Amino acid sequence: MSVPLLDLKAQYRSIERDVQAAIARVVDSQHFINGPEVDAFEAELAAYSRTRFAVGCSSGTDALLMALMALGVGQGDEVVTSPSTFVATAMCVARLGARAVFVDVDPRTHNLDPSKLEAALTPKTKAIIPVHLFGQLADMGAILRIAQTWGLPVIEDGAQAIGSELNGQRCGTFGAVGCLSFFPSKNLGAFGDAGGLVTNDEALAKQLKLIRAQGQQPKYFSQLIGGNFRLDALQAAILRAKLPHLDAWTQARQANAARYRALFTQAGVDGTQVKPSPAHPLTLPQEQPGARHIYNQFVLRSTRRDALKQHLTERGIGTEVYYPQPMHLQACFSSWGGKPGQFPEAEAAADESLAIPIYPELSEAQAREVVAAVMAFVRG
């Protein structure tokens, strides 16, 4: 049985009428940039995120860039973040002439390890960006305590984490601003690139809206340096059609994760192990206490990851590596002087991690097929 990593067609079939009505509404209005659809989506996104304000934008990458610009990050500054992330997190820092300073990750969550954070801070540090990887929040309590001691703003990279929570508090509500991605593969995905920012700071929200539109207020009179980071009305309307379904999709992902755990445990995998070893060649993702994990990904770890990926590919099972090279070893950041061995947990995760299908429409039969194929490899 073939099992794709993600089946967007299955999701679309369930909401096709709502999506088509949203598209038709925008086409009939002929209002494609900003306007009532974007305003309505921002209000609905803020309500969902439990923040006072939301700002739609052109992508998750641009959300990060806008947040950094709004907080005044520039030439010679340092921004502390995780080496286990998509390249956009650090690249947005570099685009502003600043330098990303990396902190190794906690192997339980793949998120920034706060016990190593303070050692990375210097007088040049302008902000901290914890990345909420795979749909689970970083240890925000510990991170915020350090940030407050140093007087530093926190930008949450929630590209994979919309709706995730820690002790009942939602993604994007901990720091100064939360950055979201609505890339089509995300739990809430647009029909192209789209992103958003959420905040409780009214002045910051207003500044982000200025930055989004070339700094113009009024039109043709720019008050500050911005860019063209606007959210298309078509994307806003599609996201509005999908947002009411997001919690149900999250619950389905969580149910699929629970099914995987049960099936792997029945097959003899010790689900409490954090990192693979000769005695435990396969590990399952760990949930931290108090977390609402939304499972943007379900990530296994194996010391024979590449061979396992090939084995599953040959059996028609989709997989993905998030991410095969940590940021400090990326060629584009070589001037920052990163070296192999510098962040051992991030490097081990890059070598061992493999995401398997977890999308909401995944059937029990498909999940059993995935587990059977994985265990056939493990047992050799």
Secondary structure as GFF3:
##gff-version 3
##sequence-region A 1 380
A	DSSP	alpha_helix	8	29	.	.	.	ID=ss1
A	DSSP	alpha_helix	36	49	.	.	.	ID=ss2
A	DSSP	beta_strand	53	57	.	.	.	ID=ss3
A	DSSP	alpha_helix	60	70	.	.	.	ID=ss4
A	DSSP	beta_strand	78	81	.	.	.	ID=ss5
A	DSSP	alpha_helix	88	95	.	.	.	ID=ss6
A	DSSP	beta_strand	99	102	.	.	.	ID=ss7
A	DSSP	three_ten_helix	114	116	.	.	.	ID=ss8
A	DSSP	three_ten_helix	118	120	.	.	.	ID=ss9
A	DSSP	beta_strand	125	129	.	.	.	ID=ss10
A	DSSP	three_ten_helix	133	135	.	.	.	ID=ss11
A	DSSP	alpha_helix	140	150	.	.	.	ID=ss12
A	DSSP	beta_strand	155	157	.	.	.	ID=ss13
A	DSSP	beta_strand	165	166	.	.	.	ID=ss14
A	DSSP	beta_strand	169	170	.	.	.	ID=ss15
A	DSSP	beta_strand	177	181	.	.	.	ID=ss16
A	DSSP	beta_strand	195	199	.	.	.	ID=ss17
A	DSSP	alpha_helix	202	212	.	.	.	ID=ss18
A	DSSP	alpha_helix	233	242	.	.	.	ID=ss19
A	DSSP	three_ten_helix	243	245	.	.	.	ID=ss20
A	DSSP	alpha_helix	246	266	.	.	.	ID=ss21
A	DSSP	beta_strand	282	283	.	.	.	ID=ss22
A	DSSP	beta_strand	291	292	.	.	.	ID=ss23
A	DSSP	beta_strand	298	302	.	.	.	ID=ss24
A	DSSP	alpha_helix	305	314	.	.	.	ID=ss25
A	DSSP	three_ten_helix	327	329	.	.	.	ID=ss26
A	DSSP	three_ten_helix	331	336	.	.	.	ID=ss27
A	DSSP	alpha_helix	344	352	.	.	.	ID=ss28
A	DSSP	beta_strand	353	356	.	.	.	ID=ss29
A	DSSP	alpha_helix	364	379	.	.	.	ID=ss30
###
